[in-house]
Amino acid sequence: MDNQNPYRAPEAPVVNSDRDTDLAELGERLAAALIDTFIMVCIMLPAMFFGGYFKAVIDAALIGAQPPLGLIAMWGGIGFLVLVVVQGYPLSATAQTWGKRILKIRIVNLDGSKPPLARLLAMRYLPVQIASLIPIIGSILPLVDVLFIFRNDRRCVHDLIAGTRVVKVR
């Protein structure tokens, strides 16, 4: 008989979604980022050494010049491709980098769903990679990006751009 009442308030399922309780801790995110950085450094430093990047930078510095922008952009692109190769599988499968997987945290959309790999790469990682290549500003923007983690929602600039957050794996 209640179903026939046109004046009854609409019903909606009540979900306990205290989102702040399942957000990844600052230390977990930092440790995951350090693990991911260590993996990238172990791959990129030898590649940059044997690929001639360091020699080109030193040669430019010896004559008081900056390394060519094309060289910097090329190595930035190579670094992004290495990121895709190394982190692509875990990001695609579980929205976790290797560091996040070890620390049992993952990236989710604001609604809690798993973001697609293409969106993660294009919106979460690529803008930071491109910004870091800009002379002078490129060394400041990543710092600003990371400092946003101290907001109440613990979302960095790359999280805001991509519409994501990092949560604990249940």
C-alpha positions in Angstrom: 0.0 0.0 0.0 3.0 2.4 0.6 4.1 1.9 -3.0 0.9 3.6 -4.2 1.4 6.7 -2.1 2.3 9.5 -4.5 3.5 11.8 -1.6 6.0 9.3 -0.2 9.6 10.5 -0.3 11.8 8.8 -2.9 14.1 6.1 -1.7 17.8 5.7 -2.5 20.3 3.2 -1.1 22.4 4.6 1.7 26.0 3.9 1.2 28.6 4.5 4.0 31.1 6.4 1.9 33.3 8.2 4.3 35.9 8.8 1.6 38.6 10.2 4.0 38.9 6.9 5.8 40.2 4.9 2.8 42.5 7.5 1.3 46.1 6.5 1.1 48.4 8.0 3.8 51.0 10.5 2.9 53.8 8.2 3.8 52.4 5.4 1.7 52.1 7.6 -1.4 55.7 9.0 -0.8 57.1 5.5 -0.4 55.3 4.3 -3.6 56.6 7.3 -5.5 60.2 6.6 -4.3 59.9 2.9 -5.4 58.7 4.0 -8.8 61.4 6.6 -9.1 64.1 4.1 -8.1 62.8 1.8 -10.9 62.9 4.6 -13.5 66.3 5.8 -12.4 67.8 2.3 -12.7 66.6 2.2 -16.3 67.0 5.7 -17.4 70.4 6.6 -16.1 72.3 3.9 -18.0 70.2 4.6 -21.1 71.0 8.3 -20.9 74.7 7.6 -20.3 75.1 5.2 -23.2 72.7 7.2 -25.3 74.9 10.3 -25.1 72.6 12.6 -23.2 75.1 13.3 -20.4 77.9 14.0 -22.9 75.8 16.4 -24.8 74.8 18.2 -21.6 78.4 18.4 -20.4 79.6 19.6 -23.9 77.0 22.3 -23.9 77.9 23.4 -20.3 81.6 23.7 -21.3 80.9 26.3 -23.9 78.3 28.1 -21.7 75.3 27.0 -23.6 72.1 25.1 -22.8 71.5 21.7 -24.1 69.4 21.7 -27.3 65.6 21.8 -26.5 65.1 19.0 -29.0 67.5 16.8 -27.1 65.7 17.5 -23.8 62.3 16.8 -25.5 63.6 13.6 -27.0 64.8 12.2 -23.7 61.6 13.3 -22.0 59.7 11.3 -24.6 61.9 8.3 -24.1 61.3 8.6 -20.4 57.6 8.6 -20.9 57.8 5.6 -23.2 59.8 3.8 -20.5 57.2 4.7 -18.0 54.5 3.2 -20.2 56.5 0.0 -20.8 57.4 -0.5 -17.1 54.2 0.7 -15.4 51.7 0.0 -18.2 50.7 -3.5 -17.2 50.1 -2.9 -13.5 48.3 0.4 -14.3 46.1 -1.3 -16.9 45.3 -4.4 -14.7 44.8 -2.8 -11.3 45.4 1.0 -11.6 48.6 0.5 -9.6 52.2 1.3 -10.3 54.7 -1.3 -9.0 55.3 1.0 -6.0 51.6 1.3 -5.3 51.1 -2.4 -5.7 53.8 -3.1 -3.1 52.3 -0.6 -0.6 48.7 -1.8 -1.3 47.3 1.5 -2.6 45.7 2.2 -5.9 44.4 4.9 -8.2 40.6 5.3 -8.6 38.2 7.7 -10.2 36.3 10.0 -7.8 33.4 7.5 -7.9 35.7 4.7 -6.8 35.9 2.9 -10.2 39.1 1.9 -12.0 40.3 4.6 -14.5 41.2 3.4 -18.0 44.9 3.2 -18.8 44.7 5.8 -21.6 43.2 8.3 -19.3 45.7 7.7 -16.6 48.6 8.1 -19.0 47.1 11.1 -20.9 45.7 13.0 -17.9 47.7 11.9 -14.9 51.3 11.3 -16.1 51.8 13.1 -19.4 51.0 16.7 -18.2 53.5 16.3 -15.3 56.1 14.9 -17.7 55.6 17.7 -20.2 55.7 20.4 -17.5 58.9 19.1 -16.1 60.6 19.6 -19.4 60.0 23.4 -19.4 63.2 25.2 -18.4 63.2 26.9 -15.0 59.4 26.4 -14.5 59.9 22.6 -15.0 61.8 22.3 -11.7 59.1 24.3 -9.7 55.9 22.7 -11.1 56.6 19.2 -9.9 57.2 20.6 -6.4 53.9 22.5 -6.5 52.2 19.3 -7.8 53.5 17.2 -4.8 52.7 19.9 -2.2 49.0 19.7 -3.1 49.0 16.4 -1.2 48.7 18.3 2.0 45.1 19.4 1.2 42.3 17.7 3.0 41.5 15.4 0.1 45.2 14.5 -0.4 44.9 15.0 -4.2 48.0 16.3 -6.0 47.6 18.5 -9.1 47.9 15.4 -11.3 45.0 13.9 -9.4 42.9 17.0 -9.9 43.7 17.1 -13.7 42.8 13.4 -14.1 39.9 13.3 -11.7 41.5 10.6 -9.6 42.5 9.9 -6.0 44.7 7.3 -4.3 43.1 4.9 -1.9 44.1 1.9 0.2 43.3 -1.5 -1.3 40.7 -3.3 0.7 
